[in-house]
Amino acid sequence: MSTPRASLPLRPSRRGVLSLLGLGAGAATLAACGAGDGEGGSGAPTVIASCYPTAFLAERVGGEHLSVVNLATPGADAHGLELSVRQVAQLRKAALVVQIPGYQAAIDDAIASHGDENVLDVSQAIELLSRSQEQEEHDHGEQEPEVSDAGGDHEGHDLDQDDHDGHDHGPTDPHFWHDPVRMADLGDALAERLGELIPEQAEAFTANAATLRGELEELDQELTDAYGAVGGERPFVTSHAAYAYLADRYDLHQIGISGVDPEVEPSPQRLLELERVIQDEGVTTIFFETTASPKVAQTLADNVGVDSEELDNLETQLSEDAHYPRVMRENADKLIASWT
């Protein structure tokens, strides 16, 4: 089954160009340093993002009026982001830092040390899913530990290994970007905040955000139609539970091998339980992610005799061509193919 395509004009990613030249996020950061008062090397105000989705929004909303710095290295685990002394100083001097609380401890610690006057807190701008609430909403009373269930009306009981193994990343799920409508809402909030910082460009920011909202709502409708054309519970197994917003938006059934934190290794008991769930629910494909080791997912797939496939979690931009709408469509194609 094919997913329809729509042409969405996109502004080239400054970070993506640097990555193609062999320069990582650190080089992008250094390029923007050297100008104080929140300005990048071009003289434009600097906005700092810590993952690809927020950088995408800043680039689209800010346009030529901003210098956007993405601290996440392509293909690396954005959860485990570490900051140099120079980068911490840049966070303090930036015109605006887009923060996802609980997502990256290094960013949270740096902001706690210098204050949040120049911070846009994503959790204050859009509604984030509560991890404990997600679990309760989809728990139908069966005490089956170690099985993650998010999105749709399905049986199962989730044990969030992040909290149980000492990796508490906060009460909310940070992976909001798998919902295009939430992305549009954050774009509007970003435009409003930027308009306060740069009043002379407020109209341009608002117009850019409105254009982006139209594109993202069109993408959302396209995905709604594509996923909705497939019947059944539509389960999918992923390396870590990074797709709760996708599942919630389109009524899918996510089963995470690990919890929200990709660094947490699943227990042998969880893997055995997952093998049973995969067989019972007729799962045909185990999805792994570029930013996490595929070893566990591949072993699980081999043990139960199903296929394995890569799913982009969008935490970093893997190539210049891997822009947000395209990846959302490609992920949908892969998921739909696993059900049909």
ZILINPE-V78153 format. One record per residue. N is the residue number from 1. PHI is phi in degrees with one decimal (* if undefined). NEAR is the number of other ideal C-beta (glycine too) atoms within 8 Angstrom. D_LAST is the distance of its C-alpha to the last C-alpha in Angstrom with 2 decimals. Layout:
((N,PHI,NEAR,D_LAST) (N,PHI,NEAR,D_LAST))
This chain:
((1,*,8,7.40) (2,-100.8,4,10.77) (3,-96.8,11,12.81) (4,-62.7,7,16.34) (5,-113.9,5,19.23) (6,-132.1,8,22.68) (7,-85.5,4,25.78) (8,-118.9,8,27.31) (9,-68.0,5,30.76) (10,-130.3,7,31.27) (11,-81.0,7,34.53) (12,-56.4,7,34.62) (13,-81.8,12,34.62) (14,-62.3,10,38.05) (15,-68.9,13,36.76) (16,-63.5,11,34.16) (17,-62.6,10,37.02) (18,-60.5,12,39.01) (19,-66.0,13,36.23) (20,-67.0,8,35.99) (21,-83.6,6,39.74) (22,90.4,4,39.38) (23,-108.6,7,40.51) (24,-93.2,9,38.76) (25,-63.9,12,38.98) (26,-62.5,9,42.47) (27,-66.2,9,43.68) (28,-62.8,14,42.30) (29,-65.6,13,44.16) (30,-63.7,8,47.33) (31,-63.3,9,47.16) (32,-87.7,13,47.19) (33,-79.2,10,50.00) (34,101.1,4,53.64) (35,-118.4,10,53.83) (36,-80.5,5,54.70) (37,56.7,5,54.39) (38,74.9,10,50.62) (39,-108.3,11,50.65) (40,-83.5,12,48.80) (41,-61.8,9,50.45) (42,-82.2,5,49.96) (43,90.8,6,51.91) (44,-80.4,10,48.93) (45,-57.3,13,48.13) (46,-95.8,18,45.73) (47,-113.8,16,42.60) (48,-106.2,13,41.09) (49,-116.7,15,37.43) (50,-114.5,15,36.12) (51,-158.1,15,32.47) (52,-60.3,14,30.57) (53,-58.8,12,29.33) (54,-73.6,13,32.92) (55,-66.7,16,34.28) (56,-56.9,12,31.87) (57,-64.3,15,33.18) (58,-62.9,14,36.77) (59,-66.9,13,36.56) (60,-72.2,12,35.11) (61,-77.9,14,37.48) (62,-79.2,14,40.51) (63,58.2,11,40.32) (64,-77.4,5,43.47) (65,-88.9,10,45.44) (66,-130.5,14,44.06) (67,-110.4,13,43.81) (68,-99.1,14,40.55) (69,-116.1,17,40.43) (70,-105.2,13,37.26) (71,-80.4,12,38.29) (72,-80.2,15,34.93) (73,-83.5,8,34.73) (74,-54.3,11,31.62) (75,83.0,7,29.40) (76,-94.4,9,31.60) (77,-76.3,9,31.00) (78,-68.4,14,32.21) (79,-58.5,11,32.82) (80,-92.9,8,35.62) (81,-52.3,11,37.34) (82,-118.3,5,41.05) (83,-115.0,11,43.75) (84,-80.7,7,46.90) (85,-60.1,6,50.21) (86,-64.9,9,49.97) (87,-69.0,11,46.55) (88,-61.3,11,47.84) (89,-64.0,9,50.76) (90,-67.0,14,48.49) (91,-58.5,14,46.56) (92,-68.0,9,49.94) (93,-89.6,9,51.02) (94,-63.2,13,47.86) (95,-64.9,11,47.97) (96,-154.6,15,44.74) (97,-118.7,12,42.40) (98,-92.9,15,38.94) (99,-109.8,13,38.49) (100,-109.8,14,35.56) (101,-56.5,11,37.62) (102,84.8,9,36.52) (103,-87.0,12,34.16) (104,-134.1,12,36.72) (105,-60.9,6,39.93) (106,-63.4,9,41.89) (107,-66.1,16,41.41) (108,-59.8,11,42.27) (109,-66.0,8,45.35) (110,-64.0,12,46.57) (111,-67.1,13,46.31) (112,-61.8,6,48.06) (113,-80.6,6,50.88) (114,-114.6,7,51.60) (115,98.5,4,50.52) (116,-114.5,7,47.80) (117,-62.3,4,49.79) (118,-106.7,9,47.64) (119,-115.6,10,44.28) (120,-101.9,12,41.44) (121,-80.9,9,39.88) (122,-57.4,15,36.21) (123,-68.3,9,36.35) (124,-91.4,5,39.18) (125,-97.9,10,37.43) (126,-136.0,10,34.02) (127,-84.0,4,32.73) (128,-98.4,10,31.11) (129,-72.3,12,29.13) (130,-81.4,9,31.27) (131,-63.3,12,29.78) (132,-68.4,8,31.71) (133,-67.8,8,30.87) (134,-55.4,14,27.11) (135,-65.2,12,27.50) (136,-65.3,7,29.74) (137,-64.1,6,27.59) (138,-108.4,14,24.64) (139,-91.1,11,26.90) (140,-100.2,6,27.04) (141,93.9,4,29.95) (142,-81.8,8,28.47) (143,-83.7,5,30.34) (144,-115.3,9,27.74) (145,-65.0,8,28.90) (146,78.0,10,27.06) (147,-109.3,14,23.60) (148,-88.6,12,22.70) (149,-135.8,15,21.06) (150,-141.4,14,20.91) (151,91.3,16,19.39) (152,82.7,10,18.44) (153,-104.5,3,20.20) (154,-130.8,10,19.41) (155,-80.1,6,21.66) (156,139.9,14,23.19) (157,-139.3,11,26.27) (158,-97.0,12,26.58) (159,-110.6,11,29.35) (160,-79.5,12,29.80) (161,-68.3,14,31.15) (162,-56.8,12,32.62) (163,-74.6,8,35.28) (164,-76.2,7,35.83) (165,-107.9,7,36.46) (166,84.2,4,38.81) (167,-113.5,10,36.51) (168,-79.6,6,36.78) (169,-101.2,11,35.38) (170,96.2,8,36.40) (171,-82.2,6,35.13) (172,-113.8,11,32.50) (173,-86.8,13,29.21) (174,-81.3,13,30.01) (175,-84.3,12,26.56) (176,-63.9,16,26.82) (177,-68.2,11,25.63) (178,-77.8,12,21.91) (179,-114.3,11,22.94) (180,-59.7,12,24.11) (181,-70.1,10,26.43) (182,-64.4,12,28.22) (183,-60.8,14,28.63) (184,-63.8,12,30.27) (185,-62.9,10,32.49) (186,-68.5,14,33.66) (187,-60.0,15,34.36) (188,-63.8,10,36.66) (189,-64.6,11,38.38) (190,-66.2,17,38.88) (191,-61.5,14,40.42) (192,-63.4,10,42.77) (193,-66.8,10,43.91) (194,-64.4,16,44.42) (195,-63.7,13,46.40) (196,-71.4,7,48.72) (197,-77.1,9,49.22) (198,-130.1,11,49.68) (199,-56.2,7,50.93) (200,-68.2,4,51.71) (201,-111.6,10,48.03) (202,-58.0,12,46.68) (203,-64.2,7,45.95) (204,-66.6,9,43.97) (205,-63.1,18,41.87) (206,-63.1,11,41.15) (207,-65.2,8,40.22) (208,-62.2,13,37.90) (209,-65.7,13,36.15) (210,-66.3,8,35.79) (211,-62.6,8,34.24) (212,-63.9,13,31.80) (213,-59.0,11,30.92) (214,-59.0,8,30.11) (215,-67.6,11,27.72) (216,-70.6,14,26.01) (217,-68.7,11,25.74) (218,-65.6,10,24.19) (219,-61.3,14,21.62) (220,-59.5,11,21.04) (221,-65.3,8,20.51) (222,-61.4,12,18.07) (223,-70.1,15,15.94) (224,-58.4,9,16.50) (225,-65.7,9,15.18) (226,-66.7,12,12.04) (227,-67.2,14,11.16) (228,-67.1,7,12.59) (229,-77.1,6,10.38) (230,-103.8,10,7.62) (231,-84.4,2,9.31) (232,86.7,5,10.47) (233,-81.8,7,12.19) (234,54.8,12,9.78) (235,-79.4,12,11.88) (236,-147.5,14,12.54) (237,-106.4,14,15.56) (238,-126.8,16,17.93) (239,-55.3,14,21.35) (240,-140.2,14,23.18) (241,-78.4,13,22.63) (242,-101.8,13,22.82) (243,-122.3,16,20.04) (244,-62.8,16,21.53) (245,-71.0,14,22.23) (246,-64.5,13,18.70) (247,-63.3,14,17.61) (248,-67.5,12,20.64) (249,-69.8,13,20.23) (250,-114.9,11,16.66) (251,58.5,9,16.58) (252,-105.4,14,14.33) (253,-120.6,14,15.28) (254,-84.7,16,16.85) (255,-125.9,17,18.25) (256,-90.9,14,20.87) (257,-65.3,15,22.40) (258,-111.4,13,25.52) (259,-80.4,13,26.75) (260,-65.7,13,27.46) (261,-87.2,12,29.87) (262,-71.0,12,28.22) (263,-79.9,8,31.52) (264,-80.7,12,31.39) (265,-78.8,6,30.51) (266,-69.3,11,28.54) (267,-77.3,8,30.74) (268,-56.9,5,30.26) (269,-62.8,8,29.87) (270,-64.3,13,26.97) (271,-64.1,13,25.17) (272,-64.9,8,25.78) (273,-65.8,12,24.53) (274,-64.5,15,21.32) (275,-58.0,11,20.74) (276,-66.2,8,21.06) (277,-63.1,12,18.80) (278,-59.2,14,15.98) (279,-69.5,9,16.41) (280,-65.1,6,16.94) (281,-95.6,10,13.89) (282,68.6,6,11.45) (283,-66.7,14,10.99) (284,-104.4,7,9.65) (285,-143.5,14,11.37) (286,-103.2,15,14.82) (287,-99.7,15,15.74) (288,-113.7,13,19.36) (289,-123.7,15,21.57) (290,-62.7,8,24.19) (291,-83.5,11,26.88) (292,-132.0,10,26.54) (293,-62.5,5,26.92) (294,-82.8,11,23.71) (295,-57.9,6,25.74) (296,-66.3,13,24.84) (297,-62.3,15,21.08) (298,-67.0,11,21.21) (299,-63.0,8,23.45) (300,-62.4,15,21.24) (301,-61.5,13,18.21) (302,-64.7,7,20.66) (303,-65.2,8,22.08) (304,-101.2,9,18.97) (305,72.9,5,17.51) (306,-119.5,10,14.30) (307,-78.0,8,13.63) (308,-125.2,11,15.39) (309,-152.7,10,14.93) (310,-85.5,9,17.36) (311,-125.9,12,17.06) (312,-81.2,11,20.14) (313,-83.6,10,22.00) (314,65.9,12,24.24) (315,-68.4,13,27.39) (316,-130.4,13,28.86) (317,-92.6,16,28.26) (318,-77.2,8,27.35) (319,-158.7,9,28.56) (320,-59.7,11,30.17) (321,-78.3,5,27.08) (322,-85.1,9,24.86) (323,-81.9,11,25.96) (324,-52.0,11,24.53) (325,-60.1,12,22.56) (326,-64.3,9,21.08) (327,-65.9,11,19.96) (328,-60.0,13,18.46) (329,-70.8,13,16.34) (330,-64.9,9,15.46) (331,-60.5,11,14.53) (332,-62.5,12,12.23) (333,-58.2,10,10.54) (334,-67.9,13,10.21) (335,-64.8,14,9.11) (336,-62.1,13,6.33) (337,-62.9,9,5.29) (338,-75.6,12,5.84) (339,-104.8,9,3.79) (340,-117.0,6,0.00))
